[in-house]
Amino acid sequence: MPSTLITGIGTLVTNDPAHGTGPLGALTDAAVVIDGGTVAWVGPAAGAPAADEVFDAAGRALLPGWVDSHAHLVFAGDRTAEFNARMSGQSYSAGGIRTTVAATRAAADAELDANLARLVREALRQGTTLVECKSGYGLTVEDESRALRIASSYTPETTYLGAHVVAPEFADDPAGYVELVTGPMLDACAPYARWVDVFCEKGAFDGDQARAILTAGIERGLIPRVHANQLTYGPGVQLAVELGAASADHCTHLTDEDVAALAGSATVATLLPGAEFSTRAVYPDARRLLDAGAVVALSTDCNPGSSFTSSMAFCIAVAVREMGMTPDEAVWAATAGGARALRRTDVGTVRVGARADLQLLDAPSPVHLAYRPGVPLTAAVWRAGVREV
């Protein structure tokens, strides 16, 4: 792979304060050298070393690729009618997931693979260079394990979410379903997963059930993360912190104790504004979390029911407009924050030795992501040093 010098960068976001100003470690008139799939040099354009190839950024902004740390991309079917009903006045509940479960179970592997590939490519065109992917739309041993097997071909960040909702066959026996999720289903899924997750919410799993599921996953070597406090106040955030989860995701309804627990822990608060946008729900208060000292990530929650967007730029714009984040905070949350939520140190930053996951904006500054909402600003994308877009 030839080395590449990207020069003439108007604003370079490194997410390393040692390199530049502010939390984004921003540099102006900068350059980056990519070699062997990693970042080999970062600094002022005037001091850049030679490389095999030269790419002129022409004054545009260069950022780390988006790290989308929460997505549900292995599914079949369509829930347009449900969305239309919500926009016509019906409320959102966790039960809508079962519609996708039926379609996913009926789909062939090739159909699921093709849909996942389409969504990953769609996200890549918009600057997403690493995406997490959950199971959760099969809810049988066979369907959950095949979802993770398919997902593992596209990302190393795969999450076992057999505990999305109680499978319809177990509607009258939720305890029996928890036994399945913590037993045979976990055995089949663990080889394909890095993470274990649970939807700890009214209509899904209560605190005791969630604890049992996460503990079983931890005992199998999986790292916990939790769908927490999305629809109402509940035990999800406290459970996530107690078990050392990498992230508590949604965090829409938080008590002061929940905020303090997140701020005093290594658990990242992953906020998913696409879900609130698509369900007309109250947005999470990012400002409250940030002011308390919690680490915040932004993610798409891309799924067919409650947040069918793959656009991290859209989520940034909403977070700035509706959740009290500054543009810099939102960009950090969508890059370095997502990396923290996945416990990755090789992505979400532009520094020597990091994976060369980069995106060029057709704008001089990342502020344009919120300043020009809805405009496709991604002009080029490198993933592991390879120009993909």
ABEGO torsion letter per residue (X at the ends): XBBBBBBGBABBBAGBAAABBEAAGBBBGBBBBBBGGBBABBEBAAABBBBABBBBAGGBBBBBBBBBABBBABBBEBAAAAAAAAAAGBBBBAAAAAAAAAAAAABBAAAAAAAAAAAAAAAAAAGBABBBBBBGAAGBAAAAAAAAAAAAAABABBBBBABABBBAAAAABAAAAAAAAABAAAAAAAAABABBBBBBBBGBBBAAAAAAAAAAAAAAGBBBBBBBGAABBBAAAAAAAAAGBABBBGGABBBAAAAAAAAABABBBBBBAAAAAAAGBBBBBAAAAAAAGBBBBBBAGBBAAABBBABAAAAAAAAAAAAGBBAAAAAAAABAAAAAAAGBAABGBBBBGBBBBBBBBBBABAAAAAABBGBBABABBBBGGBBAX
